[in-house]
Amino acid sequence: MNGYKYPVARCPKCGRAIIYSDNPKDKAEIVLREVTADYHGRAVLCAKCKTMLALVEKPKAANGFVAIPIID
């Protein structure tokens, strides 16, 4: 077994666990959303409902610091 045993991301449509990790705290750093037509990036397919999902990882910041997103 590869050690990935904690579900950290679920399909927003059907609720099936999609992404697993060996660290359960990764749940706060990964978000799955439905893919739009103009999306170019990391994506996964839900095996149950066949929905393409965009895999978005939140940026990690050191303890005591706050990550502020840069918007054009």
Secondary structure by P-SEA (a helix, b strand, c coil): cccccccccccccccccccccccccccccbbbbbbccccccbbbbccccbbbbbbbbcccccccbbbbbbcc
